[in-house]
Amino acid sequence: MPVSELSADARGSFLIRTYSHLALAIVLFVGLEVWFFNSGIAGAIVGVFSSVSWLLVLGGFMILSWLATFLSQPSLSRPVQYGGLIFYVLLQAIITVPLLAVANQSAPGTIASAAQATLGGFFLLTGVVVVTRKDFSFIRTFLIWGGLLGLATVVCATLFHFDLGTWFSVAMVVLAGGSMLYTTSSIMRDYPENADIAAATQLFAAVALMFWYVLRLFMGSRR
């Protein structure tokens, strides 16, 4: 039964659990990044990534992300769902290390600015859904085709060695914002009551995507 058809107390409890899990996922992500860089693990990750094709990294990330998302589904036990969420956060933390390393060296201060802008955008878009109560399911087709086009562009950029540029980052930030709108709307309308961990995983994916490309934008503005 969709959470929208439940009582107000049940809906409130579902949303509290969902956004609590999201907050914990963000804290875990930040904690992992701090640990990676303070322990020297980040240097090893950058070394591994620089020695293999980015297409292999991207392909492996997509496959493992699908697995983590599957593990977070409500049809599985709660411990497995939590494992899926934690696994997904770990994957995002690892693949973000090279970008953070470059930002830390070439554009100090942009990481904190990008994090603040991302959280600000998240709260703004969440507020739009809550206040308007609009069903944003109509942008699903745009998200699918936009995601496929973005992936194809990244693959071409890797194969033919051209810079993606500022406008690609802008487009991906818009795509991430659309994903936040769609996911938030779906959570409040379509998700079942026991899908709070799956909902948090989807929201974290959108937040991580927006942070990545907001950071690229800020780095580009410092050049």
N, C-alpha and C positions, 0 to 999 in steps of 0.2 A: 504494500500500500504506500503510495507517495506520501511524503511527510506533510505536504500541503493539505492532505485530507485528515490529518490527525488533530488532536486538541492543541490549543495554544501552548499548554505546558509541555507537551511532547515535542512540538516544533522548537520551542525555546531550548529545551534540553539537547536536542539534536544539533542546533546551531552552536550552542556553547561547546559541546564536545568537538565539533568540526573545527571551529576556529581555535580552540585550545590545542588541538593536535597540530594545526598549521603553525601556531606560535612556537610550539615545541620543536617542530621541524626546522623553522628558521633559526632558532637558537642553536640547535644541533649543527646546522650548516655552518653558522658562524664559528662555533666551537671547533669544528673539524678543520676549518681553514686556518684558524689561529694555531692549532696544534700542528698542522702540516708545515707551516712556515717556521714556527719556533723550533720544531724538532729536526728540521732539515729534510723531511719527507717530501716537501714541495719541490726541492731541487731534483730529487730522484724522479718524481713524476714528470717534471719538465724534460728531464733527460730521456725518459722512456718515450714520451710523446714526440720528441724531436727526432727520434731514431726510426719512427715508423710513419707510414702514410696517414695523413689526417682522415682519409676516407675509411681506413681500417678502424681508427679511433671512433669516428662517427658511427660507422656500422655497428661496432661492438656496443657503443652506448645505446643505440636505438634498440638493439635486441635485448640488452639487459634492462633497459627502461621498461620495455614491454613486459618482461618477466616480473619486475618489481610492481608494476601497475596491476598485473594479474594477481599477484600475491596479496594485494591490498583489497581485493573484492570481498564483499560481505558473505559470499557463499562459503568462504573458508573460515577457519577458526580465528578468534581474536589474536592469539599470539602470532599466527602466520601473517595476519593483516598488519600488525605492528612491525613485523619483520620486513614486509614489503615496503612500508613507508620509510623505515630506517635505511633499507638498502637503496631506495631511490634517492634519499638525501645524500648518502655516501657517494653514489654515482655522480650526482650533480656537483658535489664538493670536489671530486677528483678532476672532472672535466673542466671545471672553472679555474683550477690552479694556474695553468699557463697564462690565461688572460689576466689574472690578478698579479702574477709575477711581472708581466710587462707593464701593467698599470702602475705598480708600485715603484718601478724603476724609471719609467719615462714620464709619468704624469702623477706625481704624488698628490694626494688629496682627493683624487677623482673617485676612489673606491667608496669613501664615506659619503661623498656627494651623490654618487649613483645609488647607493643604498637608501639614502633619504628620499631621493626622487622616486625610487621604485615603491617604497612604502607609502609615500604620499599619493602616487597614482593608484595604488591598490585600495587605499581607504576611500579615495574619491570615486572610483568605479564601483566599489561595493556600496557606497552611499547612493549612487545613481540607481542601482537595482532596488535597494531597500525603499527609497523614497518614491520612485516611480511605480514600483511593483510591475514593471513591464516584462513581458516574456521575450527574451532575446534568442529564442531558439531559431529564429529566422536567419541568424548570421552563421549558422552551422556550415552551410555550403561554402560561404566565404572563407571560413577558417580552414576547411579541408583543402580547398584549392589554393589558398594562400600558403598553407603549410607545405603542400607539395611543390609549389613554385619556389618557395624559399629554399627547400631542400635541394631542388634541382640547381638553383643558382649557386649554392654552396659547393655542390659537387663540381659544377663547371669551373668555379673559381679555383678549386683545388687542382683540377686537371690541367687547366690552361694558365694558371698562375697570374690571375688578375685580381686587383683589389676590389673588394665588395663596395667600398665607398660609404659615404654618409647616408645617402638616400636609402640604401638597403637596410641600414640600422634603423632609420626612421620607420620604414615599412614593417620591420619585424617588431618594433615597439608597438605599433598600431595593432599588429596581429596578436601580440601578447595581451594588449588591452582588451581586444575583442574576445580572447579566450577567457579572460577574467570575467567579463560581462556574461558570456554564455555559461560558464561553469557556475558562477554565483546564482544566476537565474535558474539553472537546472537543479542546483542544490536545494533551493527554496521551493521548487515546484515538483520535481520528478524523483529525487533520490528517496529510497526507502529509509526508514528510521535507523537501521543498523549499518548504513553505508557511510558513517561519519569519517572513518579512516580513509576510505576510497575518495571521498569528497576532499579531504585535506590533502591527499596526494595530488589530485588534479589541480587544486588551487596552488599548491607549492610549485608544481611544474610551470604554471603561468607566471608566478612571481619570479622564479629562477630565470625563465626566458626573458622577461622584461629587464631584470637586473643585468643580464649579459649584454643586451644591446643598448641599454641606457649607458652602461659603462663604456662601451665602444664609442658611443656618441661623445661622451665627455672626454675620452682620450683623444678623439679626433679634433675636438675644439682646442686642445692644449698644444697641438702640433704647430 
